[in-house]
Amino acid sequence: MTALQTLTENFSVLRHRSFRIYLSGKGVSLIGTWLQQTALGWVVWSLTGSEFDLGVVTMLSSLPLLLIAPWAGAWADRFDRRKLMIFTQIGMMLTAFALAALVLSETVQIWQIYALSLVTGMFAAIDLPALQAFMGDLAGRNEMRPALNLNVTMIQVSRMIGPALAGLVVSAFGAGIAFLLNSIAFLAVIYSLLIIRARYAQAHGELESALSGFRHAWTFIMSQPRQRDLILFAALATFFGIAIVMSMLPAVADSILRGGADTLGALMSASGAGALVGVMIFAPLAQAHRRTGVILSLALSGAGIGFLVLGSSTILPLSMLGLFIAGLAMPTVITTTMGLLQFNAPPEMRARVMSLFNMVSFGLQPIAALWVGLMATQIGLQNAIMLNAVGLIAGGAVMLLRTPLRNWVNLPAVPADIIAEPAAGVGD
């Protein structure tokens, strides 16, 4: 598959009207999300000057992904996902507005940021499995992977625009305006969810408990060795890589590069630019490649090389290059594992499978954030980044040494008798 064919396949899913409407609204909201993410890190760093506190904020926003996952997946499989997402988006909009009010009134304290980060994380934990399954509702199973790729592409585009905009907004108007703009941006995705319709496969038969449904998803994953490998790849990428980007860049911008909010925006935009190229080109090629396990192992080690460059750099252009390289590789791992896991899940179990994926991979972010924050305070920020980089490189190498993984030739399809094709969005 050529790069041109990859791009064409990803964008072909836009012929679905409901998908186009939703993605447009989500794109506006995502820019606001990254605008807030960048500004929040800067506010925490300005208040405390502590890498550990940066890690705690990331931990609190991610902890609900670990704790609520069994219930979130069951709710997304049982209830109307569109209505569930409207509820969560309104909740996150209100927490963004609360942050704006606290910062603009100059009364914000670190404990308040802790509390609002936890509440935002709870809404996000409920929203994430519903959103991931909703992609299949809108596009249909046969175009699920292009839909997921395009959704992640939108995330990476917003990662370029949002942080760069945050650098300008925070420098010119302050962080409170950034939070206010994010709360307004939520209106776009809420409106898109109100005007579209989607059909999806709900769980039928006797209502089972959330934990029982989660166990069924776990049994499904554990019964297939390659699915287990996908979970492990995502866990390694999350633990050693994502925590650096999500929590430590404000400290890198200030204490290493001696810059301000604009420097932080540049770093996050460089990461987003690499991720955009990775999602648009490398992730679809990795999904189509016959030796998927080899590609994922190399991508994991490639991300480690990028973070080695970041950890050894004291100048902005070289730091941006390191983040760009890591950005190329990290989404290739996450997007490929997410797409293949969901593609091979029965439609009525899709949200619970993705909830388990979120729990094992993104749910590790609380532990990873505390780990990198603690290491930064003990051995220095640059050494902590390079230690995590070595972890990524070693993880990729160990996975590649395993003979079954080197012989991995794509993923087998789920047996046809447990797959029912979901209909695409109404109005397509």
C-alpha positions in Angstrom: 0.0 0.0 0.0 1.5 3.4 -1.1 1.3 6.5 1.0 -1.2 8.0 -1.5 -3.4 4.9 -1.2 -3.2 5.2 2.6 -4.4 8.8 2.5 -7.2 8.0 0.1 -8.4 5.1 2.2 -8.4 7.2 5.4 -10.5 10.0 3.9 -12.9 7.8 2.0 -14.9 7.4 5.2 -15.9 11.1 5.0 -18.6 10.1 2.5 -20.8 9.3 5.5 -22.7 12.4 6.4 -23.1 11.7 10.1 -19.4 11.0 10.4 -18.5 14.3 8.7 -20.8 16.3 11.0 -19.5 14.6 14.1 -15.8 14.9 13.2 -16.2 18.6 12.4 -17.6 19.3 15.8 -15.1 17.1 17.5 -12.3 18.8 15.7 -13.2 22.2 17.1 -13.5 20.7 20.6 -10.2 19.0 20.4 -8.4 22.2 19.6 -9.9 23.6 22.8 -8.9 20.4 24.7 -5.2 20.8 23.8 -5.4 24.5 24.4 -6.5 23.7 28.0 -4.0 20.8 28.4 -1.1 23.1 27.5 -2.3 26.0 29.7 -3.1 23.7 32.6 0.5 22.4 32.7 1.8 25.9 32.7 -0.5 27.0 35.5 0.6 24.0 37.6 4.3 24.7 37.0 3.8 28.4 37.7 2.1 27.6 41.0 4.4 24.9 42.3 7.6 24.6 40.1 7.4 20.9 40.9 7.7 18.0 38.4 6.0 15.8 41.0 2.9 18.1 41.0 2.8 17.9 37.2 2.8 14.1 37.5 0.0 14.2 40.2 -2.3 16.3 37.9 -1.8 13.8 35.1 -2.3 10.9 37.5 -5.6 12.3 38.8 -6.9 13.0 35.3 -6.0 9.4 34.2 -6.9 7.5 37.4 -10.6 7.1 36.6 -9.6 5.3 33.3 -8.3 2.6 35.6 -11.1 2.6 38.2 -14.2 3.2 36.1 -13.3 1.1 33.0 -15.5 -2.0 33.8 -18.6 0.2 34.2 -17.8 2.6 31.4 -17.6 -0.1 28.8 -20.7 -1.8 30.0 -22.7 1.5 29.9 -21.4 2.2 26.4 -22.6 -1.2 25.2 -25.9 -1.1 27.0 -27.1 2.5 26.6 -27.5 5.0 23.7 -23.8 6.0 23.1 -24.8 9.4 21.5 -26.8 10.5 24.6 -24.0 9.2 26.9 -21.5 11.3 25.1 -23.7 14.4 25.2 -23.7 14.0 29.0 -20.0 13.6 29.3 -19.2 16.5 27.0 -21.5 18.8 29.0 -19.7 17.7 32.2 -16.2 18.4 30.8 -17.5 21.8 29.5 -18.5 22.8 33.1 -15.2 21.7 34.6 -13.4 23.8 32.0 -15.6 26.8 32.9 -14.8 26.3 36.6 -11.1 26.3 35.9 -11.5 29.5 33.9 -13.4 31.2 36.7 -10.8 30.2 39.3 -7.8 31.4 37.2 -9.5 34.6 36.0 -10.4 35.5 39.6 -6.8 34.8 40.7 -8.1 32.5 43.4 -6.9 29.2 42.0 -5.0 26.8 44.3 -3.3 23.5 43.5 -5.8 21.4 45.4 -8.6 22.9 43.3 -6.7 21.8 40.1 -6.3 18.4 41.6 -10.1 18.1 42.2 -11.1 19.4 38.8 -8.6 17.2 37.1 -10.1 14.2 38.9 -13.7 15.2 37.9 -12.6 15.8 34.3 -11.0 12.4 34.3 -14.2 10.8 35.5 -16.2 12.2 32.6 -13.4 11.3 30.1 -13.3 7.7 31.4 -17.0 7.3 30.7 -16.7 9.1 27.3 -13.7 7.3 25.9 -15.1 3.7 25.3 -18.4 5.2 24.0 -16.5 7.4 21.6 -14.3 4.6 20.3 -17.3 2.4 19.7 -19.2 5.3 18.2 -16.7 5.5 15.3 -17.9 2.0 14.2 -21.5 3.1 14.7 -21.1 6.0 12.2 -18.9 4.3 9.6 -19.7 0.6 9.9 -17.4 -2.2 10.7 -15.7 -2.5 7.3 -14.6 1.1 7.5 -13.9 1.1 11.3 -10.1 1.3 11.0 -10.1 4.3 8.5 -12.6 6.0 10.8 -10.4 5.5 13.8 -7.4 6.6 11.9 -9.1 9.8 10.7 -10.4 10.5 14.3 -6.8 10.1 15.6 -5.6 12.3 12.7 -8.0 15.0 13.9 -6.5 14.6 17.4 -3.0 15.1 16.1 -4.0 18.1 14.0 -5.5 19.6 17.1 -2.2 18.8 19.0 -0.4 21.0 16.5 -2.9 23.9 16.6 -4.1 23.8 20.2 -0.6 24.1 21.9 0.6 26.7 19.5 -2.6 28.7 20.1 -2.1 28.2 23.8 1.3 29.7 23.7 -0.1 32.9 22.1 -3.2 33.1 24.3 -1.4 32.4 27.6 1.4 34.9 26.8 -1.1 37.6 25.7 -4.2 37.1 27.8 -3.4 34.5 30.5 -4.3 30.9 31.1 -7.9 31.8 32.3 -8.9 32.8 28.8 -7.5 29.5 27.4 -9.8 27.6 29.8 -12.7 29.8 28.8 -12.1 29.2 25.1 -12.1 25.4 25.8 -15.4 25.5 27.6 -16.9 27.4 24.6 -15.4 24.9 22.1 -17.3 22.1 23.7 -20.5 23.6 22.3 -19.4 22.5 18.8 -19.2 18.8 19.5 -22.4 18.9 21.7 -24.3 20.5 18.8 -22.9 17.9 16.3 -24.1 15.0 18.6 -27.5 16.6 18.9 -28.2 16.7 15.1 -26.8 13.3 14.0 -28.2 9.8 14.5 -26.4 6.5 14.5 -27.4 2.9 14.8 -25.4 0.4 16.8 -25.4 -3.1 18.1 -26.5 -3.1 21.7 -26.1 -6.0 24.1 -29.2 -8.2 24.1 -30.5 -10.8 26.4 -30.3 -10.9 30.2 -28.7 -7.8 31.7 -25.3 -8.8 33.1 -23.4 -6.9 35.7 -20.6 -4.5 34.6 -17.9 -6.7 36.1 -19.3 -9.8 34.5 -19.4 -8.1 31.1 -15.8 -6.9 31.7 -14.7 -10.4 32.5 -16.2 -11.6 29.2 -14.2 -9.0 27.3 -11.1 -10.0 29.3 -11.7 -13.7 28.4 -12.1 -12.7 24.7 -8.8 -10.8 24.7 -6.8 -13.4 26.7 -8.0 -16.3 24.4 -6.1 -14.8 21.5 -2.3 -14.5 21.9 -1.9 -11.7 19.4 -4.6 -9.6 21.1 -2.5 -10.0 24.3 0.5 -8.7 22.4 -1.4 -5.7 21.3 -2.4 -4.8 24.9 1.3 -5.2 25.9 2.5 -2.9 23.2 0.0 -0.2 24.2 1.0 -0.6 27.9 4.7 -0.2 27.1 4.1 2.9 25.0 1.9 4.4 27.7 4.1 3.7 30.7 7.4 4.9 29.2 6.3 7.4 26.6 3.0 9.1 27.0 3.6 10.3 30.5 6.5 12.4 29.3 4.5 14.3 26.7 1.4 14.6 29.0 3.1 15.9 32.1 6.8 16.8 31.8 6.9 19.3 28.9 6.2 22.4 31.0 9.2 21.5 33.1 11.3 20.9 30.0 10.3 24.3 28.5 11.2 26.2 31.7 14.0 24.5 33.6 15.9 23.0 30.6 15.2 25.3 27.7 14.7 28.5 29.8 11.5 29.4 27.9 7.9 30.3 28.6 4.4 29.4 27.5 5.4 29.9 23.8 8.2 27.4 24.2 5.8 24.9 25.7 3.5 25.4 22.8 6.3 24.9 20.3 7.3 21.6 22.0 3.7 20.2 22.0 3.1 21.3 18.5 6.3 19.5 17.4 5.0 16.4 19.1 1.6 16.8 17.4 3.2 17.4 14.0 5.1 14.1 14.3 2.0 12.3 15.5 0.0 13.7 12.6 2.4 12.2 10.0 2.6 9.0 12.0 -1.2 8.6 12.1 -1.8 9.6 8.5 1.0 7.5 7.0 2.8 5.1 9.3 -0.2 3.8 11.3 -2.3 2.7 8.3 0.8 1.1 6.7 1.5 -0.7 10.0 -2.0 -2.0 10.1 -1.8 -3.3 6.5 1.7 -4.8 6.8 1.8 -8.6 7.1 4.5 -8.4 9.8 2.5 -6.2 12.2 4.4 -7.4 15.3 7.8 -6.4 13.8 6.5 -3.0 12.8 5.2 -2.3 16.3 8.4 -3.4 17.9 10.4 -1.1 15.7 8.0 1.8 16.3 8.3 1.3 20.1 12.1 1.5 19.9 11.9 4.4 17.5 9.9 6.4 20.0 12.7 5.7 22.6 15.3 7.1 20.2 13.2 10.3 19.9 13.0 10.7 23.7 16.7 10.1 24.0 17.2 13.1 21.8 14.8 15.1 23.9 16.5 14.1 27.1 19.9 15.0 25.9 19.0 18.4 24.3 19.3 21.9 25.8 18.2 23.8 22.7 14.7 24.2 21.4 15.2 23.0 17.7 16.8 19.7 18.8 14.1 19.1 21.5 11.4 19.7 18.9 13.2 17.2 16.6 13.2 14.6 19.4 9.5 15.1 20.1 8.8 14.9 16.3 10.6 11.6 16.0 8.8 10.2 19.1 5.5 11.6 17.7 6.0 9.6 14.5 6.2 6.4 16.4 3.9 6.6 19.4 0.6 7.0 17.6 1.6 4.1 15.2 1.7 1.8 18.3 -1.5 3.2 20.0 -3.6 3.6 16.9 -2.7 0.2 15.4 -3.4 -1.6 18.6 -6.6 0.2 19.1 -7.8 -0.4 15.6 -6.9 -4.0 15.4 -8.4 -4.8 18.8 -11.7 -3.1 17.9 -11.8 -4.6 14.4 -11.6 -8.1 15.8 -14.2 -7.6 18.5 -17.9 -8.6 18.2 -20.0 -5.5 17.7 -22.0 -6.1 20.9 -18.7 -6.3 22.9 -16.8 -3.6 21.2 -17.1 -0.9 23.9 -16.2 -3.3 26.7 -13.1 -4.5 24.7 -12.0 -0.9 24.2 -12.7 -0.2 27.9 -10.4 -3.0 28.8 -7.8 -1.5 26.4 -8.2 1.9 28.0 -7.8 0.4 31.5 -4.6 -1.6 30.7 -3.0 1.1 28.5 -4.2 4.6 29.4 -5.1 3.4 32.9 -1.3 3.1 33.4 -0.9 6.8 33.0 -1.5 7.5 36.8 1.4 5.2 37.7 3.5 6.4 34.8 3.0 10.0 35.7 4.0 9.5 39.3 7.0 7.4 38.1 8.4 10.0 35.8 7.6 12.8 38.2 9.4 11.0 41.1 12.4 10.1 39.0 12.7 13.7 37.8 12.9 14.9 41.4 15.4 12.1 42.4 17.8 12.0 39.4 17.0 15.1 37.4 14.5 15.7 34.6 16.8 14.9 31.7 18.0 11.7 33.2 14.4 10.7 34.0 13.4 11.2 30.3 16.4 9.2 29.1 15.6 6.4 31.5 12.1 6.1 30.1 13.6 6.3 26.6 15.8 3.3 27.4 12.7 1.5 28.7 11.0 2.0 25.3 14.0 0.8 23.3 14.4 -2.2 25.5 10.7 -3.0 25.4 10.7 -3.0 21.6 13.8 -5.1 21.5 12.5 -7.7 23.9 9.2 -8.0 22.0 11.2 -8.4 18.7 13.2 -11.2 20.2 10.1 -13.3 20.6 9.8 -15.8 17.7 6.0 -16.0 17.7 5.9 -12.2 17.4 8.4 -12.1 14.5 6.3 -14.7 12.7 3.1 -12.7 13.3 1.3 -12.4 10.0 -1.5 -9.9 10.5 -4.5 -10.8 12.7 -7.1 -13.5 12.0 -10.6 -12.3 11.6 -13.2 -13.0 14.3 -15.4 -16.0 13.3 -18.3 -14.8 11.2 -20.9 -16.4 13.4 -20.2 -13.8 16.2 -20.0 -10.7 14.0 -23.0 -8.7 13.0 -22.4 -5.8 10.6 -23.5 -2.5 12.3 -25.4 -0.1 10.2 -23.9 3.3 9.3 -25.3 6.5 10.6 -28.8 7.5 9.5 -28.8 10.0 6.7 -25.7 8.6 5.0 
